[in-house]
Amino acid sequence: LSRSGVLGEVYKGPIDCATTILKNEQIRGLYKGLSPALLRACTYGSARIGLYEPIKQLIAGDKPADQLPMGLKILAGVSSGGLASYLFSPVDLVKVRMQGDRT
């Protein structure tokens, strides 16, 4: 965390990192990438929760989904999380690029 992948800068710690960013990029530099980070958090969390029930129903088939064994519920949870991660990884890429952008 102490290395910036953009220019290879090394900070002495979190305080040095914050003061260097403030000096070079002003207060806006500390919030760079916040919008896509919040977008990803909201969309990923919503998708993960929203996909759980349909996947659980798909696994259950004709049986009631609330009577699934614990292992199949875990499978539904892992599947919904994995699918949400796959779907929203482009937003994560945008977040990382915006945070590392010097302009």
VEXVEXDO-117046 format. One record per residue: residue in one letter; x, y, z of N, C-alpha, C in turn. Coordinates in nm, 3 decimals. Atoms other than C-alpha are relative to their C-alpha. Layout:
# residues N
<residu=A	n.x=X	n.y=Y	n.z=Z	ca.x=X	ca.y=Y	ca.z=Z	c.x=X	c.y=Y	c.z=Z>
...
//
This chain:
# residues 103
<residu=L	n.x=0.080	n.y=-0.120	n.z=0.000	ca.x=0.000	ca.y=0.000	ca.z=0.000	c.x=0.085	c.y=0.126	c.z=0.000>
<residu=S	n.x=-0.082	n.y=-0.119	n.z=-0.006	ca.x=0.295	ca.y=0.229	ca.z=0.033	c.x=0.062	c.y=0.035	c.z=-0.135>
<residu=R	n.x=-0.054	n.y=-0.028	n.z=0.133	ca.x=0.382	ca.y=0.216	ca.z=-0.338	c.x=-0.111	c.y=0.039	c.z=-0.094>
<residu=S	n.x=0.095	n.y=-0.041	n.z=0.103	ca.x=0.197	ca.y=0.402	ca.z=-0.607	c.x=0.044	c.y=-0.065	c.z=-0.130>
<residu=G	n.x=-0.035	n.y=0.069	n.z=0.123	ca.x=0.187	ca.y=0.195	ca.z=-0.924	c.x=0.021	c.y=0.094	c.z=-0.116>
<residu=V	n.x=-0.008	n.y=-0.093	n.z=0.112	ca.x=0.176	ca.y=0.508	ca.z=-1.138	c.x=0.144	c.y=0.048	c.z=-0.021>
<residu=L	n.x=-0.134	n.y=-0.055	n.z=0.016	ca.x=0.516	ca.y=0.664	ca.z=-1.072	c.x=0.104	c.y=-0.065	c.z=0.093>
<residu=G	n.x=-0.093	n.y=0.067	n.z=-0.089	ca.x=0.674	ca.y=0.433	ca.z=-0.814	c.x=0.037	c.y=0.080	c.z=0.123>
<residu=E	n.x=-0.028	n.y=-0.079	n.z=-0.119	ca.x=0.654	ca.y=0.683	ca.z=-0.529	c.x=-0.011	c.y=-0.088	c.z=0.124>
<residu=V	n.x=0.006	n.y=0.071	n.z=-0.127	ca.x=0.720	ca.y=0.552	ca.z=-0.180	c.x=-0.030	c.y=0.102	c.z=0.109>
<residu=Y	n.x=0.037	n.y=-0.087	n.z=-0.112	ca.x=0.549	ca.y=0.715	ca.z=0.116	c.x=0.054	c.y=-0.060	c.z=0.128>
<residu=K	n.x=-0.052	n.y=0.047	n.z=-0.128	ca.x=0.686	ca.y=0.693	ca.z=0.467	c.x=-0.108	c.y=-0.055	c.z=0.091>
<residu=G	n.x=0.113	n.y=0.046	n.z=-0.079	ca.x=0.341	ca.y=0.624	ca.z=0.606	c.x=-0.127	c.y=0.066	c.z=-0.046>
<residu=P	n.x=0.127	n.y=-0.057	n.z=0.043	ca.x=-0.025	ca.y=0.721	ca.z=0.586	c.x=-0.006	c.y=0.152	c.z=0.013>
<residu=I	n.x=0.000	n.y=-0.145	n.z=-0.019	ca.x=0.035	ca.y=1.074	ca.z=0.720	c.x=0.080	c.y=0.066	c.z=-0.113>
<residu=D	n.x=-0.082	n.y=-0.052	n.z=0.109	ca.x=0.314	ca.y=1.135	ca.z=0.466	c.x=-0.076	c.y=-0.010	c.z=-0.133>
<residu=C	n.x=0.080	n.y=0.019	n.z=0.121	ca.x=0.088	ca.y=0.996	ca.z=0.192	c.x=-0.106	c.y=0.109	c.z=-0.011>
<residu=A	n.x=0.107	n.y=-0.101	n.z=0.002	ca.x=-0.200	ca.y=1.228	ca.z=0.286	c.x=0.057	c.y=0.140	c.z=-0.021>
<residu=T	n.x=-0.056	n.y=-0.135	n.z=0.016	ca.x=0.021	ca.y=1.538	ca.z=0.317	c.x=0.058	c.y=0.020	c.z=-0.139>
<residu=T	n.x=-0.054	n.y=-0.012	n.z=0.136	ca.x=0.195	ca.y=1.467	ca.z=-0.015	c.x=-0.112	c.y=0.018	c.z=-0.101>
<residu=I	n.x=0.114	n.y=-0.014	n.z=0.090	ca.x=-0.139	ca.y=1.423	ca.z=-0.191	c.x=-0.062	c.y=0.138	c.z=0.015>
<residu=L	n.x=0.056	n.y=-0.134	n.z=-0.023	ca.x=-0.274	ca.y=1.741	ca.z=-0.031	c.x=0.088	c.y=0.108	c.z=-0.062>
<residu=K	n.x=-0.091	n.y=-0.099	n.z=0.055	ca.x=0.036	ca.y=1.933	ca.z=-0.135	c.x=-0.003	c.y=0.000	c.z=-0.152>
<residu=N	n.x=-0.008	n.y=0.010	n.z=0.146	ca.x=0.037	ca.y=1.805	ca.z=-0.495	c.x=-0.134	c.y=0.012	c.z=-0.071>
<residu=E	n.x=0.129	n.y=0.006	n.z=0.069	ca.x=-0.334	ca.y=1.761	ca.z=-0.572	c.x=-0.114	c.y=0.069	c.z=0.074>
<residu=Q	n.x=0.098	n.y=-0.066	n.z=-0.085	ca.x=-0.517	ca.y=1.960	ca.z=-0.303	c.x=-0.099	c.y=-0.103	c.z=0.059>
<residu=I	n.x=0.096	n.y=0.086	n.z=-0.069	ca.x=-0.818	ca.y=1.820	ca.z=-0.114	c.x=-0.071	c.y=-0.096	c.z=-0.095>
<residu=R	n.x=0.069	n.y=0.086	n.z=0.098	ca.x=-0.975	ca.y=1.680	ca.z=-0.432	c.x=0.076	c.y=-0.129	c.z=-0.026>
<residu=G	n.x=-0.082	n.y=0.120	n.z=0.022	ca.x=-0.686	ca.y=1.435	ca.z=-0.463	c.x=-0.032	c.y=-0.111	c.z=0.097>
<residu=L	n.x=0.036	n.y=0.102	n.z=-0.099	ca.x=-0.798	ca.y=1.258	ca.z=-0.145	c.x=-0.129	c.y=-0.072	c.z=-0.036>
<residu=Y	n.x=0.130	n.y=0.058	n.z=0.034	ca.x=-1.142	ca.y=1.193	ca.z=-0.292	c.x=-0.006	c.y=-0.054	c.z=-0.142>
<residu=K	n.x=-0.004	n.y=0.050	n.z=0.137	ca.x=-1.031	ca.y=1.085	ca.z=-0.638	c.x=-0.040	c.y=-0.147	c.z=-0.001>
<residu=G	n.x=0.045	n.y=0.138	n.z=0.009	ca.x=-1.209	ca.y=0.766	ca.z=-0.732	c.x=-0.110	c.y=-0.036	c.z=0.097>
<residu=L	n.x=0.106	n.y=0.031	n.z=-0.096	ca.x=-1.473	ca.y=0.795	ca.z=-0.461	c.x=-0.132	c.y=-0.034	c.z=-0.069>
<residu=S	n.x=0.127	n.y=0.025	n.z=0.070	ca.x=-1.766	ca.y=0.810	ca.z=-0.704	c.x=-0.009	c.y=-0.142	c.z=-0.056>
<residu=P	n.x=0.012	n.y=0.138	n.z=0.049	ca.x=-1.686	ca.y=0.483	ca.z=-0.885	c.x=0.009	c.y=-0.103	c.z=0.112>
<residu=A	n.x=-0.006	n.y=0.094	n.z=-0.112	ca.x=-1.600	ca.y=0.318	ca.z=-0.554	c.x=-0.137	c.y=-0.017	c.z=0.065>
<residu=L	n.x=0.136	n.y=0.007	n.z=-0.056	ca.x=-1.943	ca.y=0.406	ca.z=-0.416	c.x=-0.096	c.y=-0.068	c.z=-0.097>
<residu=L	n.x=0.083	n.y=0.065	n.z=0.101	ca.x=-2.106	ca.y=0.302	ca.z=-0.743	c.x=0.020	c.y=-0.150	c.z=0.003>
<residu=R	n.x=-0.028	n.y=0.143	n.z=-0.003	ca.x=-1.934	ca.y=-0.035	ca.z=-0.730	c.x=-0.055	c.y=-0.063	c.z=0.126>
<residu=A	n.x=0.048	n.y=0.056	n.z=-0.126	ca.x=-2.018	ca.y=-0.089	ca.z=-0.365	c.x=-0.152	c.y=-0.016	c.z=-0.001>
<residu=C	n.x=0.147	n.y=0.007	n.z=0.004	ca.x=-2.386	ca.y=-0.012	ca.z=-0.419	c.x=-0.050	c.y=-0.103	c.z=-0.100>
<residu=T	n.x=0.048	n.y=0.094	n.z=0.102	ca.x=-2.427	ca.y=-0.208	ca.z=-0.741	c.x=0.039	c.y=-0.143	c.z=0.033>
<residu=Y	n.x=-0.046	n.y=0.135	n.z=-0.032	ca.x=-2.220	ca.y=-0.506	ca.z=-0.630	c.x=-0.081	c.y=-0.057	c.z=0.117>
<residu=G	n.x=0.076	n.y=0.047	n.z=-0.116	ca.x=-2.394	ca.y=-0.532	ca.z=-0.292	c.x=-0.144	c.y=-0.030	c.z=-0.035>
<residu=S	n.x=0.140	n.y=0.022	n.z=0.041	ca.x=-2.739	ca.y=-0.496	ca.z=-0.445	c.x=-0.013	c.y=-0.123	c.z=-0.088>
<residu=A	n.x=0.005	n.y=0.116	n.z=0.090	ca.x=-2.667	ca.y=-0.751	ca.z=-0.717	c.x=0.021	c.y=-0.129	c.z=0.078>
<residu=R	n.x=-0.029	n.y=0.121	n.z=-0.078	ca.x=-2.521	ca.y=-1.000	ca.z=-0.470	c.x=-0.122	c.y=-0.043	c.z=0.081>
<residu=I	n.x=0.118	n.y=0.031	n.z=-0.081	ca.x=-2.825	ca.y=-0.978	ca.z=-0.245	c.x=-0.119	c.y=-0.035	c.z=-0.091>
<residu=G	n.x=0.111	n.y=0.023	n.z=0.090	ca.x=-3.070	ca.y=-0.962	ca.z=-0.536	c.x=0.008	c.y=-0.131	c.z=-0.076>
<residu=L	n.x=-0.017	n.y=0.126	n.z=0.073	ca.x=-2.926	ca.y=-1.267	ca.z=-0.711	c.x=-0.015	c.y=-0.123	c.z=0.088>
<residu=Y	n.x=0.002	n.y=0.115	n.z=-0.092	ca.x=-2.931	ca.y=-1.489	ca.z=-0.401	c.x=-0.131	c.y=-0.079	c.z=-0.009>
<residu=E	n.x=0.130	n.y=0.070	n.z=0.002	ca.x=-3.304	ca.y=-1.571	ca.z=-0.400	c.x=-0.028	c.y=-0.071	c.z=-0.133>
<residu=P	n.x=0.023	n.y=0.072	n.z=0.126	ca.x=-3.336	ca.y=-1.647	ca.z=-0.775	c.x=0.091	c.y=-0.121	c.z=-0.017>
<residu=I	n.x=-0.091	n.y=0.115	n.z=0.011	ca.x=-3.029	ca.y=-1.871	ca.z=-0.761	c.x=-0.044	c.y=-0.110	c.z=0.095>
<residu=K	n.x=0.049	n.y=0.099	n.z=-0.097	ca.x=-3.164	ca.y=-2.042	ca.z=-0.450	c.x=-0.124	c.y=-0.072	c.z=-0.056>
<residu=Q	n.x=0.118	n.y=0.060	n.z=0.063	ca.x=-3.497	ca.y=-2.100	ca.z=-0.633	c.x=0.041	c.y=-0.094	c.z=-0.113>
<residu=L	n.x=-0.048	n.y=0.082	n.z=0.111	ca.x=-3.309	ca.y=-2.236	ca.z=-0.934	c.x=0.058	c.y=-0.132	c.z=0.052>
<residu=I	n.x=-0.058	n.y=0.121	n.z=-0.059	ca.x=-3.118	ca.y=-2.482	ca.z=-0.715	c.x=-0.108	c.y=-0.088	c.z=0.059>
<residu=A	n.x=0.106	n.y=0.078	n.z=-0.066	ca.x=-3.432	ca.y=-2.587	ca.z=-0.526	c.x=-0.090	c.y=-0.072	c.z=-0.100>
<residu=G	n.x=0.088	n.y=0.063	n.z=0.099	ca.x=-3.629	ca.y=-2.664	ca.z=-0.840	c.x=-0.144	c.y=0.004	c.z=0.046>
<residu=D	n.x=0.141	n.y=0.010	n.z=-0.039	ca.x=-3.977	ca.y=-2.788	ca.z=-0.743	c.x=-0.020	c.y=0.008	c.z=0.152>
<residu=K	n.x=0.011	n.y=-0.001	n.z=-0.146	ca.x=-3.901	ca.y=-2.802	ca.z=-0.369	c.x=-0.003	c.y=0.143	c.z=0.052>
<residu=P	n.x=-0.005	n.y=-0.136	n.z=-0.059	ca.x=-3.955	ca.y=-2.500	ca.z=-0.140	c.x=0.145	c.y=0.041	c.z=0.030>
<residu=A	n.x=-0.138	n.y=-0.047	n.z=-0.015	ca.x=-3.636	ca.y=-2.292	ca.z=-0.134	c.x=0.040	c.y=0.017	c.z=0.146>
<residu=D	n.x=-0.036	n.y=-0.019	n.z=-0.141	ca.x=-3.657	ca.y=-2.230	ca.z=0.241	c.x=0.033	c.y=-0.131	c.z=0.070>
<residu=Q	n.x=-0.031	n.y=0.130	n.z=-0.060	ca.x=-3.615	ca.y=-2.604	ca.z=0.306	c.x=0.127	c.y=-0.063	c.z=-0.058>
<residu=L	n.x=-0.126	n.y=0.049	n.z=0.054	ca.x=-3.283	ca.y=-2.636	ca.z=0.125	c.x=0.098	c.y=-0.030	c.z=0.113>
<residu=P	n.x=-0.106	n.y=0.023	n.z=-0.099	ca.x=-2.995	ca.y=-2.791	ca.z=0.319	c.x=0.101	c.y=0.116	c.z=0.001>
<residu=M	n.x=-0.094	n.y=-0.110	n.z=-0.019	ca.x=-2.729	ca.y=-2.551	ca.z=0.447	c.x=0.104	c.y=0.004	c.z=-0.112>
<residu=G	n.x=-0.102	n.y=0.004	n.z=0.105	ca.x=-2.474	ca.y=-2.665	ca.z=0.188	c.x=-0.048	c.y=0.062	c.z=-0.130>
<residu=L	n.x=0.053	n.y=-0.057	n.z=0.124	ca.x=-2.701	ca.y=-2.569	ca.z=-0.102	c.x=-0.027	c.y=0.149	c.z=0.015>
<residu=K	n.x=0.015	n.y=-0.144	n.z=-0.024	ca.x=-2.777	ca.y=-2.232	ca.z=0.058	c.x=0.135	c.y=0.070	c.z=-0.012>
<residu=I	n.x=-0.136	n.y=-0.055	n.z=0.013	ca.x=-2.403	ca.y=-2.173	ca.z=0.083	c.x=0.040	c.y=0.007	c.z=-0.147>
<residu=L	n.x=-0.028	n.y=0.000	n.z=0.143	ca.x=-2.369	ca.y=-2.271	ca.z=-0.283	c.x=-0.071	c.y=0.116	c.z=-0.071>
<residu=A	n.x=0.075	n.y=-0.112	n.z=0.058	ca.x=-2.640	ca.y=-2.017	ca.z=-0.373	c.x=0.068	c.y=0.133	c.z=0.035>
<residu=G	n.x=-0.068	n.y=-0.122	n.z=-0.041	ca.x=-2.457	ca.y=-1.748	ca.z=-0.175	c.x=0.131	c.y=0.021	c.z=-0.072>
<residu=V	n.x=-0.128	n.y=-0.009	n.z=0.070	ca.x=-2.120	ca.y=-1.825	ca.z=-0.330	c.x=-0.025	c.y=0.032	c.z=-0.148>
<residu=S	n.x=0.032	n.y=-0.024	n.z=0.141	ca.x=-2.278	ca.y=-1.830	ca.z=-0.676	c.x=-0.045	c.y=0.144	c.z=-0.023>
<residu=S	n.x=0.046	n.y=-0.138	n.z=0.017	ca.x=-2.453	ca.y=-1.496	ca.z=-0.629	c.x=0.115	c.y=0.099	c.z=0.017>
<residu=G	n.x=-0.116	n.y=-0.087	n.z=-0.019	ca.x=-2.134	ca.y=-1.335	ca.z=-0.498	c.x=0.096	c.y=-0.006	c.z=-0.117>
<residu=G	n.x=-0.090	n.y=0.016	n.z=0.114	ca.x=-1.924	ca.y=-1.477	ca.z=-0.781	c.x=-0.055	c.y=0.065	c.z=-0.125>
<residu=L	n.x=0.063	n.y=-0.060	n.z=0.118	ca.x=-2.171	ca.y=-1.370	ca.z=-1.048	c.x=0.000	c.y=0.152	c.z=0.009>
<residu=A	n.x=-0.002	n.y=-0.145	n.z=-0.018	ca.x=-2.198	ca.y=-1.020	ca.z=-0.903	c.x=0.141	c.y=0.055	c.z=-0.019>
<residu=S	n.x=-0.138	n.y=-0.043	n.z=0.020	ca.x=-1.818	ca.y=-0.992	ca.z=-0.892	c.x=0.037	c.y=0.002	c.z=-0.147>
<residu=Y	n.x=-0.028	n.y=0.008	n.z=0.143	ca.x=-1.795	ca.y=-1.100	ca.z=-1.253	c.x=-0.068	c.y=0.114	c.z=-0.076>
<residu=L	n.x=0.077	n.y=-0.103	n.z=0.071	ca.x=-2.064	ca.y=-0.856	ca.z=-1.366	c.x=0.053	c.y=0.141	c.z=0.025>
<residu=F	n.x=-0.037	n.y=-0.137	n.z=-0.036	ca.x=-1.924	ca.y=-0.552	ca.z=-1.183	c.x=0.150	c.y=0.022	c.z=0.008>
<residu=S	n.x=-0.145	n.y=-0.023	n.z=0.003	ca.x=-1.549	ca.y=-0.600	ca.z=-1.231	c.x=0.040	c.y=0.117	c.z=-0.090>
<residu=P	n.x=-0.037	n.y=-0.120	n.z=0.076	ca.x=-1.545	ca.y=-0.332	ca.z=-1.508	c.x=-0.010	c.y=0.129	c.z=0.081>
<residu=V	n.x=0.012	n.y=-0.118	n.z=-0.086	ca.x=-1.664	ca.y=-0.077	ca.z=-1.252	c.x=0.121	c.y=0.010	c.z=0.092>
<residu=D	n.x=-0.119	n.y=0.003	n.z=-0.085	ca.x=-1.376	ca.y=-0.185	ca.z=-1.028	c.x=0.123	c.y=0.050	c.z=-0.078>
<residu=L	n.x=-0.111	n.y=-0.045	n.z=0.084	ca.x=-1.132	ca.y=-0.127	ca.z=-1.315	c.x=-0.004	c.y=0.152	c.z=-0.017>
<residu=V	n.x=0.016	n.y=-0.146	n.z=0.013	ca.x=-1.270	ca.y=0.225	ca.z=-1.368	c.x=0.042	c.y=0.068	c.z=0.130>
<residu=K	n.x=-0.035	n.y=-0.057	n.z=-0.131	ca.x=-1.232	ca.y=0.293	ca.z=-0.995	c.x=0.152	c.y=0.007	c.z=0.017>
<residu=V	n.x=-0.146	n.y=0.004	n.z=-0.018	ca.x=-0.867	ca.y=0.187	ca.z=-0.991	c.x=0.070	c.y=0.098	c.z=-0.094>
<residu=R	n.x=-0.063	n.y=-0.093	n.z=0.095	ca.x=-0.783	ca.y=0.386	ca.z=-1.303	c.x=-0.024	c.y=0.146	c.z=0.040>
<residu=M	n.x=0.027	n.y=-0.138	n.z=-0.043	ca.x=-0.953	ca.y=0.701	ca.z=-1.169	c.x=0.084	c.y=0.036	c.z=0.122>
<residu=Q	n.x=-0.078	n.y=-0.029	n.z=-0.119	ca.x=-0.771	ca.y=0.671	ca.z=-0.836	c.x=0.148	c.y=0.020	c.z=-0.034>
<residu=G	n.x=-0.141	n.y=-0.014	n.z=0.037	ca.x=-0.434	ca.y=0.637	ca.z=-1.009	c.x=0.029	c.y=0.109	c.z=-0.099>
<residu=D	n.x=-0.018	n.y=-0.105	n.z=0.101	ca.x=-0.491	ca.y=0.912	ca.z=-1.264	c.x=0.054	c.y=0.128	c.z=0.063>
<residu=R	n.x=-0.062	n.y=-0.121	n.z=-0.055	ca.x=-0.276	ca.y=1.218	ca.z=-1.206	c.x=-0.063	c.y=0.129	c.z=-0.051>
<residu=T	n.x=0.058	n.y=-0.122	n.z=0.056	ca.x=-0.490	ca.y=1.461	ca.z=-1.408	c.x=-0.124	c.y=0.042	c.z=0.071>
//
